[in-house]
Amino acid sequence: MNEWIKEILTQALEIKNLTHRLEVQTQRLAESEEEVGHLKKKLEESEKMIIALRYDRNFWRDEHGRGSN
């Protein structure tokens, strides 16, 4: 009977440890998804700037008050 109880307690501890690991991995995944969202936003902003620069070669100079030559 004692061996049976030990086995159940061991399995319960393993389940608890695995549950904790799953919670940690879930939190890391959520943080990664948040970071990906932030990086996508920055990329979109950069892409918009590149498009603007392609369509208007004077864009950068105009934005900084240097005027055109």
Backbone as CSV, one residue per row, in Angstrom:
resi,resn,N_x,N_y,N_z,CA_x,CA_y,CA_z,C_x,C_y,C_z
1,MET,0.815,-1.194,0.000,0.000,0.000,0.000,0.863,1.265,0.000
2,ASN,1.958,1.271,0.759,2.834,2.431,0.801,3.449,2.731,-0.562
3,GLU,3.819,1.702,-1.293,4.390,1.904,-2.632,3.368,2.554,-3.559
4,TRP,2.134,2.121,-3.437,1.058,2.665,-4.267,0.861,4.154,-3.962
5,ILE,0.893,4.533,-2.682,0.750,5.933,-2.276,1.943,6.744,-2.763
6,LYS,3.144,6.195,-2.636,4.344,6.879,-3.129,4.241,7.143,-4.625
7,GLU,3.770,6.152,-5.362,3.629,6.289,-6.812,2.631,7.397,-7.164
8,ILE,1.522,7.441,-6.467,0.517,8.483,-6.719,1.085,9.861,-6.387
9,LEU,1.786,9.985,-5.278,2.389,11.266,-4.898,3.453,11.695,-5.906
10,THR,4.239,10.743,-6.380,5.258,11.041,-7.392,4.606,11.541,-8.673
11,GLN,3.553,10.871,-9.101,2.852,11.291,-10.311,2.204,12.663,-10.125
12,ALA,1.656,12.914,-8.947,1.044,14.216,-8.668,2.094,15.324,-8.744
13,LEU,3.278,15.057,-8.207,4.361,16.036,-8.263,4.804,16.274,-9.705
14,GLU,4.901,15.218,-10.491,5.263,15.355,-11.901,4.232,16.192,-12.645
15,ILE,2.963,15.946,-12.362,1.897,16.723,-13.008,1.998,18.195,-12.611
16,LYS,2.260,18.447,-11.339,2.406,19.826,-10.867,3.573,20.514,-11.573
17,ASN,4.697,19.830,-11.679,5.870,20.397,-12.350,5.590,20.661,-13.828
18,LEU,4.946,19.708,-14.487,4.622,19.887,-15.903,3.632,21.025,-16.105
19,THR,2.682,21.153,-15.191,1.715,22.252,-15.267,2.428,23.591,-15.141
20,HIS,3.370,23.674,-14.215,4.144,24.910,-14.051,4.939,25.222,-15.317
21,ARG,5.579,24.224,-15.883,6.348,24.429,-17.117,5.444,24.916,-18.240
22,LEU,4.249,24.353,-18.328,3.292,24.776,-19.346,2.879,26.229,-19.138
23,GLU,2.652,26.613,-17.894,2.297,28.002,-17.591,3.422,28.955,-17.984
24,VAL,4.658,28.581,-17.692,5.811,29.410,-18.049,5.915,29.542,-19.569
25,GLN,5.774,28.434,-20.278,5.856,28.465,-21.742,4.722,29.297,-22.339
26,THR,3.538,29.200,-21.757,2.398,29.989,-22.227,2.674,31.474,-22.042
27,GLN,3.248,31.850,-20.908,3.586,33.252,-20.654,4.645,33.737,-21.642
28,ARG,5.645,32.926,-21.892,6.693,33.307,-22.854,6.108,33.479,-24.248
29,LEU,5.197,32.607,-24.621,4.550,32.709,-25.925,3.758,34.006,-26.027
30,ALA,3.031,34.348,-24.982,2.255,35.591,-24.980,3.179,36.796,-25.115
31,GLU,4.299,36.781,-24.409,5.269,37.873,-24.504,5.870,37.949,-25.898
32,SER,6.151,36.805,-26.489,6.708,36.774,-27.843,5.709,37.322,-28.850
33,GLU,4.440,36.951,-28.705,3.411,37.456,-29.615,3.274,38.964,-29.492
34,GLU,3.389,39.475,-28.278,3.323,40.919,-28.057,4.506,41.611,-28.734
35,GLU,5.683,41.028,-28.601,6.879,41.595,-29.223,6.772,41.557,-30.741
36,VAL,6.240,40.466,-31.283,6.055,40.355,-32.730,5.108,41.450,-33.210
37,GLY,4.040,41.690,-32.473,3.097,42.751,-32.837,3.777,44.108,-32.864
38,HIS,4.619,44.367,-31.877,5.353,45.636,-31.822,6.309,45.756,-33.009
39,LEU,7.016,44.676,-33.324,7.952,44.701,-34.445,7.229,44.872,-35.780
40,LYS,6.060,44.256,-35.925,5.279,44.417,-37.149,4.866,45.871,-37.336
41,LYS,4.485,46.523,-36.246,4.097,47.931,-36.318,5.277,48.788,-36.773
42,LYS,6.454,48.536,-36.207,7.647,49.294,-36.607,7.994,49.034,-38.071
43,LEU,7.835,47.785,-38.506,8.110,47.437,-39.891,7.151,48.161,-40.825
44,GLU,5.876,48.209,-40.465,4.895,48.921,-41.283,5.259,50.394,-41.404
45,GLU,5.687,50.995,-40.302,6.098,52.398,-40.331,7.301,52.584,-41.256
46,SER,8.253,51.683,-41.186,9.435,51.760,-42.049,9.055,51.582,-43.512
47,GLU,8.153,50.642,-43.780,7.710,50.419,-45.157,7.027,51.664,-45.710
48,LYS,6.224,52.336,-44.896,5.560,53.567,-45.339,6.591,54.637,-45.677
49,MET,7.624,54.739,-44.867,8.676,55.727,-45.120,9.403,55.401,-46.422
50,ILE,9.705,54.142,-46.647,10.387,53.732,-47.882,9.531,54.059,-49.095
51,ILE,8.241,53.780,-49.012,7.340,54.082,-50.126,7.312,55.581,-50.378
52,ALA,7.222,56.371,-49.314,7.206,57.826,-49.468,8.496,58.313,-50.117
53,LEU,9.616,57.751,-49.712,10.897,58.163,-50.292,11.006,57.768,-51.759
54,ARG,10.435,56.651,-52.125,10.471,56.228,-53.522,9.656,57.164,-54.404
55,TYR,8.497,57.595,-53.909,7.614,58.425,-54.722,8.028,59.885,-54.745
56,ASP,8.731,60.331,-53.756,9.129,61.734,-53.710,10.579,61.817,-53.269
57,ARG,11.466,61.975,-54.216,12.903,61.984,-53.898,13.295,63.157,-53.017
58,ASN,12.505,64.191,-53.027,12.805,65.357,-52.203,12.180,65.269,-50.812
59,PHE,11.507,64.189,-50.532,10.792,64.038,-49.260,11.710,64.291,-48.063
60,TRP,12.845,63.658,-48.047,13.754,63.768,-46.902,14.247,65.201,-46.731
61,ARG,14.643,65.833,-47.832,15.120,67.215,-47.752,14.002,68.147,-47.308
62,ASP,12.808,67.951,-47.868,11.680,68.805,-47.511,11.326,68.667,-46.030
63,GLU,11.378,67.461,-45.521,11.030,67.220,-44.118,12.026,67.895,-43.174
64,HIS,13.242,68.104,-43.622,14.272,68.689,-42.760,14.584,70.138,-43.127
65,GLY,13.737,70.751,-43.942,13.835,72.174,-44.233,15.020,72.591,-45.076
66,ARG,15.601,71.693,-45.823,16.754,72.050,-46.650,16.326,72.528,-48.029
67,GLY,15.094,72.244,-48.411,14.614,72.669,-49.717,15.260,71.892,-50.838
68,SER,14.840,72.172,-52.045,15.417,71.473,-53.201,16.487,72.332,-53.838
69,ASN,17.372,71.685,-54.581,18.483,72.396,-55.235,18.043,73.080,-56.482
